[in-house]
Amino acid sequence: MKDVAAITMLRNDDWFLRRWVKYYAAQLGRENLYILFDGKDQRVPDFCEGCNTLVCDKLPGKVVEMDRRRAALVSETANALRNTYRCVIATDVDEFLVLDPLCGDSLKDYLLRWHREHPGHISVSGLGVDVGENTRTEQPIDDSKTFLSQRSCGFLLSRYTKPVATFAPCRWGGGYHRVKGHNFHISPDLYLFHFGCVDVSRIKAKAISADISSLGAQRHIKKRLRTSTICSTKRVRDWDRACAYRRFMQTLLRQPFQLNKPSTGIAKIVVRIPERFSTIV
C-alpha cells in the first residue's frame, strides 16, 4: 500500500500547474501525482514528466455545472486509487495544502498520523487562506521566486477550508468544498493556500480569455479582485490568534443549507502570513 497521492484537473493553466507539480512532487514524489487535462486540445507540458497524466474529453457546461462534473470525475479517479493509497488529496491547480513548518514533520507523515489518530474521520481540512496582492505595496509575481516570498497577507475565508485530504471512498461536491454525506474536521496545523488572487494583472488578463468567455465565468474571475482589495485596505491581524479564532468559528458556524460546509460569518479578517512559510510555495 502506498502512502499519499495528489490529484488535480485543469484547463489551460500551465502557470499554476508548474508550481503545483513542483510543490506536490517535493512533498509526495512525482510518481504519486495524477493530473487530468480537461479537453483533448490540451498539451501535456514537459515539466509533468514522471507524473501520471490523462487527457480527457472536454467537460461541457458553464462554470458551476462544470465544477460539479470536474469534482465527480476527480472523485471517481480518487476512489479508483483507494486500493493503492492510504490518503488521496484533491485540489484545484491553484491550491496548496501546507503543513505549518513549526510541526517539524512532512505533509505525508502528518496526514498518515492524523488518520491513525482519527480513524473515524473520512477527511481533514486545512484552514483556508486566500492570498491576495496588496496593490499599494507589492509588485506582480516574479516567476523565479516563491509566491509567499512576494505576498504578505491572506484573507481567512471559509470557502477555501476544504476537505481536500481523504482517507476513504467519497464524493466531493463542486470545487471540493465538501465531502457529500460527511462532516469536516479542521486540522490545527494545516492550511489550504489559495493563490487564484495572487497576481492582479493575471486575473485581469484571464477575465478576457476565450476559455473564460466560453464558460461564462468572467464575473467569477473578476470577483477574485475583491481579495486584493481586502488585502490592500483591511487592518492586518496577528496570524496565530486570528487563525485560532477563525478555525474555532468555522467549526461552530455552518452553511445554512449545507451543514457539512463551514461558514465564515460576516467578519473580513486579513492576516500577515509568517515568514516561516515564505520558502514553501
N, C-alpha and C positions, 0 to 999 in steps of 0.2 A: 504494500500500500504506500503510495506517495503522500507527500505532506500537504502542500498548498498550491492551487492553481489560480490564475487570474485571467479573466475574460473581458474583452471589450468589443463593441461593434461600432463602426463609424462609416462615414461617407465623406470623402474629400477633406480630410483633416490631418494631413501629414505633419503639420506643425506641432500639434499636440501629441500625435501618435509617437513621434520621435522621442519625446520626453517620457511618455507613458512606458514605452519599451525600455528605455534606459533605466527608469526608476524600478519597475517591477522585475526586470531582469536582475538587477543588483540584489533585490530582496528575495527572489524566488528561483532564479535561473531561467534562461530563455526557453528551455525545453518545457517549461510549465506555464508558458503564456499562450493564450488562444485568442486570435484576432479574426473577427468576422468583418468582411468588407461588404457594405450594402450597395450592391449593383455590380454587374459584370463588366461595366465600363471602368471599373477601378483597377489600378495597377498596384501590385504588392511592392512596396519600396524595398530597396536593397538592405536597409537597416533592420528589416524584420527577419533577416536570415537567422535560422536556428529556432524561430518561434513556429508555432502551429497556426497556419493561416488557411482561411476558407473564403473564397469569393462567391457571394450568394446572389440570387436574383434580387433586384431592387425591390424593397418593400413599398407597397402602394400606400396612398393616403396622405392627408395633411399631418401637421406636426403632432397633435395629440394622439390620433389614431396610429401614426407610425411609431410613436414612442411605445405604445402598448404592444404592437406587433414585434417591435425590437425586443422588448422585455420578455415576451413569450418565447421568441426564438432563442434568446440567451438562456432563459430558464431551461428550455429543452436541452440545450448544449451542456449546461452545467449538470443537469440531472444525469446525462449520459456519462459524466465523468465521476459520478458518486462511487462507483466500484473501484475507482483508481485513486481518488484523492480524499483525504480526511476533511479538507476545507476548500471551498471554492469562493473566490472573490469576484464580483461582477461590478464594474463601474463604467460610467461614460468615459470617453477618452481624455476629458479634461479634469478628471477626478483622481485623487491620490490618497489612499488610506495610509496614514503615517502614525507610527508609534512615537510617543514622546521619548526623546533621547535620554531623559533622566531615568528611564526604566532600565537602561543598560542591557537590553535584550534585543533580539532580532524580531522583526514583524512575524516571521514564520513561527518561531518558537513561542512568541506571546500568544498567537492565535491558537496553537495546539494546546498550550497550557490553559487558556480560557475554556476551551472545550472540555478538558479533563475536569476542571473545577466547576463547570456549569453544564453538566451533561444533559439537562432538560431544556437548554436554550438552543433553538434551531439556528439563531443568528446572533451577531453582535454588531452594534453600530459605533462609529466614531462620531464625536461631536462635530457638526457641520460648520465649516469656516469658509465663507465666501470672500475670497481675496480680491480686493479692488485696487485700482490705480488711484493714488492721490494726485490729481492733476495739478495741484498747486506746487508740489514739491518733487514729483517723480517723473521720470522720462519713459518713453516707450521701451519695451523689453529688448535687451541686448541678448541675442541668442547664444552668445558664448558664456553666459553666466546663468546661475540658477534663478528660478523665479523668486524665491524667498530671500535672496540676497538683494533684490531690487524692489520688493514690495514690503511695506512695513505694517500694514493694517488689514484686518479682516472683519467682516460683518458676521456675527454669530446668528446663523439662520437655520431654523429647524428643517427647512426644505432640503438641506444637504446633510442632515443627520439621518443617514440611510442605512438600512440593514444589509450592507453590501457583502459581509463575510458570513457564509452559511455553512452549516455542518450536516445537513440532511436534505433530502429532496424537497424542493419548494417551488413556488411560482411567484416571481416578483410582479408587482404592479408596474405600470408605466413609469419609466425613469428610475426604477429600482427604489422608489420612495417607501415601499412597504413590502413585506412578505405576506401574501394573502393567507388569512386564517391563523396568523401567529402574531404574538406580541413582539415588541422590540426591546432591546436591552442596550443601554449606552455604557461603553467602557469608560472608566475614569482616565485611561491612558491613551486612547486612540482618537485621532482627528481625521475627518474627511475634508481635505482641502479641495475646494472647487476653484478652478482657475479660468472659467469662462469669461470672467470680467477683468482679467489681469492686464489687458492692454486695450485702451480705449480706441486707438487707431485701427486695430484689427477688428474690433466689434463693428465699427462704422463701415469698414470695407466689406465685412461678411454680410451685413444687413442688405447690401445691394447686389449680392452674388446671385447667379442664376439658380443654384441649388436652393437657397433660402427662399427665393421668389416662388419656385415651383412648389414648395411645401407650405406656402402661406405663413411663413414664420418670421416675417420682418418685425412684427410687433414684439414677438417673443425675444428676438435677438436685441432689439433696441431697449427692452426692459432691463437688460443687463447693465445698461449705463447707469441705472439707479444706484447700483452698488458703488460705482465710482463716485457718484455724488455724495452718497452717505459716508464713504471713507474719506472724502475730501472736506466734509463740513461738520460731522458729528464729533463730540468730545471722545477722545481715545481713552479707554479704560485699561486697568491692570488685567493681564491675561489670566493669572491663576484665580483671582477672586471672581472675575466675570464668567470664566468658563465653568467654574464650580456651580455658580448660581444658575446659569443657563442650562447646564446639564440636569440640575435638580428640577427646574421649571419645565423643561421639555419632557421629563419623565412623568411629571404630575399632570401637565396640560396635554390634551389630545385633540385631534381634529374632530369636530362635532359629528360628522357622519362617517369617519374612518378612525375608530378608536385605536387602531394599530399604527397610527402615524402621529408623531409628536407635533405639538403646536408651540410657537414661539411667543404668543401674545402680541401686544402692540408695541412693546419697547424695541427700539433700534439700538442695539449695543455693538459698538465698534471697539476692537481690542488691538493692542500693539503685539504683534507676533514676536515671541522671544528670539533672540539671535541664535539660540541653540538649534533652531530649525533651518537656518539660512543656507546650509550646505546640502540639505537632503533632496529638495526638489527644485 
